Structure formats: structure tokens, C-alpha cells
Amino acid sequence: MNPPTDTATPLAFITGASSGIGQALAARFARAGHRLALVARRSEELQAWAQAQGWGEDRCCVYRADVADTESIVAAGRACLARQGVPDVVIANAGISVGMDTAERDDLDVMARTFATNNLGMAATFHPFVAPMRERGRGALVGIASVAAIRGLPGHGAYCASKAAVVSYCESLRGELRASGVAVVTLLPGYVDTPLTRENRYRMPFLMTPAAFADQAFSAIEARASYRVIPWQMGVVAKLLRALPNAWFDRVLAGRPRKHRQGEGRA
């Protein structure tokens, strides 16, 4: 494969770009003039969407990968390096959210799959780019966590634990890369209107559109913010919840509807 020719125009590498937050982030970075490297399991749908935006291969390349498969996502990252060059921004956005009940044996497999996607998948997404970004002396690695990382919610054990792990992992990585010029940005979305949230059986305060989230996320990434809750109102709520004594917190959440387990439909 020929070496990349356009390295002057900034490049954004985004996983989970076939819908929701990932697709909105792709559109926002494109609007800012970035080239795009977009990754999804449903690469055909993603390719069709990219073509509908009028983006040619000089502007956008699509890679098929499953972030839960380490070799798959690492191969996609290496293909991007060979074809498009070193990204300026890498956004590990792909993730899953499924309710679980620890008393159910099948849900242990759900938890394993959640961690494989949300945690190991994030590290594998970043892996191909850490050394070339460090060598270049600049870039940003962006981890998409969630306000669900702040406190554990009943029925959300796998998701909350995985997103808390995202926050800790990104904090560790930020320390490792501190002197390299490579920034690590941790974003914690509140409720965003995506396929992941539409099945929720409870009220979702401060619900945002994906485009509104993408605008604020883009600003945080450009500012190289180390940690940002979006929207800020959810940040206030998260801090209040974190400050509640356990007994009060448990009382507040008593009777709250749980997230659907795998195979369950709408209530």
C-alpha cells in the first residue's frame, strides 16, 4: 500500500461510528475539516452513510472491526496508519450496555462481553496509535465513559463497573503519557438519545441529542480537557449522588426500574 499523502489535514479515528454518538462525532469532526477513519462492525451501513454525506476516500475511510476482538481492532488501527497516517484524535466510543442480574448464570457472560467491549476494546483501540503519537509528540486519545461510572445503579452492574474502569484506565494512561505531548481526554456523557438509551425504563434527565453532545465533546477534545461530564448539569447531579451517604443513596434508588436484561423487550 502506498504511504498516506495527505498528512496536513487533521485525522480523527472513531469507533462505533455507525450510529448514535459515534456517527454524530464523525459529522462534527468532518464539519471542522478533519479527515475521518471510521470503524464499526456494520461497515456496509457505515460506508453507505459516509457516501451519502458526499465524502470520497480522500476524506473518509471505513474499517470493519469488532472492538471486542483484540486482533480485529488492532488490525483496523494498523490499516489506518498505513492508509491515512497517524490520527490527531482517536476516539474509543464503541460500547455496549445491557442489564444484568448476578443470580443468573447467563448474565455472567453478558458481563464478560461488556468488559471485553468497553474496556479491553478501548485499550486495543488506543494500542496501535500510542507509539506513533508519542514519537510525533502530539495527539489526543479520547475515552468515552459515562456518568454511570460515578455510582453503581441496580441492574446496571456490568455497565457501571465497566465505565468506572474506563475512568480509572484513562487516568492511568494520562499519567503514563503526561510528558509525551499526547493528551488523554475522558468524557462522561449523561443521557443521550441513542439506540442504547431508548430501551431504558426510567426517566432520563437532561436528555441530549447526539448532535448536541458531539458539539460539546468536540469543544472538550479541542481544549484537551482531562475529564468532562456532558452536559454540565449531569456533572452537578453526579457530584451530589457521589456525596450522598450510602444509606441515603440506596433509599433514593429503591424501586427504580432496572435496565433490560439480554433478551428482554420493552416494558
Order of alpha helices (4+ residues) and beta strands (2+ residues): beta-alpha-beta-alpha-beta-alpha-beta-alpha-alpha-beta-alpha-beta-alpha-beta-alpha-alpha
